[in-house]
Amino acid sequence: MKTLIVRAQGQNSNVGSEDAVTICEVAHQVATCLQPASRVEIACEPQAGELPERYGPSAQRAMRELSLRQSVHLREAITRDLSEHRIHAGAIRTDAWE
């Protein structure tokens, strides 16, 4: 964070991963990290034979110009985020999403 504040003043930088992950994959990762695990419901399946729309911002500039590197993988980031929410907001209620 200090690098972004000090060295990236005035510029936008994507600081995520270069790994391509679908929203469905992220939803399943979050669901398995919750205790108790939640069920993921997909509202709309992609059409057969059609490529899904994709948007994947590149973190290459932040890696190149700010020497940033991914140090936390997705599952660990989700676990940490859920832990912070539990600490600051009490236990997470999964029934609110059902």
Secondary structure, 3 states (H helix, E strand, C coil): CHHHHHHCCCCCCCCCCCCCCCHHHHHHHHHHHCCCCCCCCCCCCCCCCCCCCCCCCCCHHHHHHHCCCCCCCHHHHHHHHHHHHHHHHCCCCHHHHC
